[in-house]
Amino acid sequence: MSTIFAKISIFLSSLCVLHCLATPFVLLLLPALSTFFSETLERALVLSVVPLSLIGFVPTWLRHKNHRLMICYIISISLILFSQFVIHAGHDHAAGSSITFLNWLKTGVTFSGALLLAWVVFQNNRHTHYCTHPHHHQDTARPLPEHHDEVSA
């Protein structure tokens, strides 16, 4: 069940990355579509990515407890939340308004967080499926290779 949420999280994080990449260019080229790339859409993406990634990440992480992946996960979520709730970039796209430094900063931080989140959820799932460490749960890990040491007579 958690793998479904992990896949949804990767998809939504990737969608967030695409949104972050496309927003500045679409706003510059097609001002008529600027209402589609609104703060409301960004908040909806964030409010869906964070809980879904948590549901998809934590249960599989608990199987292997790779602390580096947990640190990367916390950093990625922090970047996304920081960009949405701390950096106050204006989305006033009235005629003649330009994209400010804060808009670029917010987009860059959100993009970095979303990209890191997609990568860390992917790595977490990959680590869970390929982990051969003996203390981990063997129901999802690859079996340990057998060593046949023959004694020569």
C-alpha positions in Angstrom: 0.0 0.0 0.0 2.8 2.4 0.8 4.4 1.8 -2.6 1.3 3.3 -4.2 1.7 6.4 -2.1 5.4 6.5 -2.9 4.6 6.4 -6.6 2.0 9.1 -6.2 4.5 11.1 -4.2 7.1 10.8 -7.0 4.6 11.7 -9.6 3.4 14.8 -7.7 6.9 15.9 -6.9 7.8 15.5 -10.6 4.6 17.5 -11.4 5.8 20.2 -9.0 9.2 20.3 -10.7 7.5 20.7 -14.1 5.3 23.4 -12.7 8.2 25.3 -11.2 10.1 25.1 -14.5 7.2 26.1 -16.7 5.8 28.9 -14.6 8.3 31.7 -15.3 8.4 30.9 -19.0 4.7 30.6 -19.4 4.1 33.8 -17.5 6.6 35.6 -19.7 5.3 34.2 -23.0 1.6 33.8 -22.4 0.2 36.2 -19.8 -3.3 35.0 -20.5 -2.5 31.7 -18.8 -1.1 33.3 -15.6 -4.2 32.5 -13.6 -3.6 28.8 -14.2 -0.1 29.1 -12.6 -1.4 30.7 -9.4 -0.5 30.5 -5.8 -3.6 28.5 -5.2 -2.3 25.7 -7.5 1.1 25.8 -5.8 -0.5 25.5 -2.4 -2.7 22.6 -3.5 0.4 20.8 -4.9 2.3 21.4 -1.6 -0.6 20.3 0.6 -0.9 17.1 -1.4 2.8 16.3 -1.9 3.7 16.6 1.8 1.2 14.1 3.3 1.4 11.7 0.4 5.1 11.6 0.4 5.0 11.0 4.2 2.7 8.1 3.7 4.8 6.7 0.9 8.2 7.3 2.5 8.0 6.5 6.2 6.6 2.9 6.1 9.3 1.8 3.7 11.9 3.8 5.5 11.1 1.9 8.7 12.2 -1.3 7.1 15.8 -0.3 6.5 16.2 3.0 8.4 18.7 4.6 6.2 19.4 7.8 8.1 20.9 9.7 5.1 17.7 9.2 3.2 15.7 10.5 6.2 17.9 13.6 6.4 17.4 14.2 2.6 13.7 13.7 3.0 13.5 16.2 5.9 15.6 18.7 3.9 13.4 18.3 0.8 10.1 18.8 2.7 11.7 21.8 4.5 12.7 23.4 1.2 9.2 23.0 -0.2 7.5 24.4 2.9 10.0 27.2 3.3 9.5 28.3 -0.3 5.7 28.3 0.0 5.3 29.8 3.5 8.4 31.9 4.2 9.4 33.4 0.8 6.8 35.9 0.0 7.1 36.4 -3.8 4.3 38.4 -5.4 2.1 36.7 -8.0 0.8 40.0 -9.2 1.0 39.6 -13.0 -0.7 42.8 -14.0 0.3 44.3 -17.4 3.9 45.3 -17.4 4.9 43.6 -14.1 8.2 41.8 -14.2 9.3 38.6 -12.4 11.3 39.7 -9.4 14.3 38.1 -7.7 12.0 36.6 -5.0 9.9 34.9 -7.7 13.0 33.3 -9.1 14.2 32.4 -5.6 10.9 30.9 -4.6 10.8 28.9 -7.9 14.4 27.7 -7.4 13.9 26.6 -3.8 10.6 24.9 -4.6 12.2 23.2 -7.7 15.1 22.0 -5.6 12.9 20.6 -2.8 10.6 18.9 -5.2 13.4 17.4 -7.2 15.2 16.2 -4.0 11.9 14.8 -2.7 11.3 12.8 -5.9 14.8 11.5 -5.8 14.8 10.5 -2.1 11.4 8.7 -2.3 12.7 6.8 -5.4 16.0 5.9 -3.6 14.1 4.9 -0.5 11.9 2.5 -2.5 14.9 1.2 -4.4 16.9 0.7 -1.2 14.0 -1.2 0.4 13.8 -3.6 -2.6 17.5 -4.2 -3.0 18.7 -4.1 0.6 20.5 -7.2 1.7 21.5 -6.1 5.2 20.8 -9.0 7.6 19.0 -7.0 10.3 16.4 -5.7 7.9 13.1 -7.4 7.2 13.6 -10.2 4.7 10.1 -10.0 3.3 11.1 -7.2 0.9 14.9 -7.6 0.8 16.8 -9.7 -1.7 17.9 -13.0 -0.3 21.5 -13.1 0.8 23.8 -15.0 -1.6 24.9 -18.4 -0.4 28.6 -18.9 0.1 29.9 -22.4 -0.7 33.3 -22.8 0.9 34.6 -26.2 0.0 37.4 -27.6 2.0 40.1 -29.2 -0.2 41.1 -32.6 0.9 
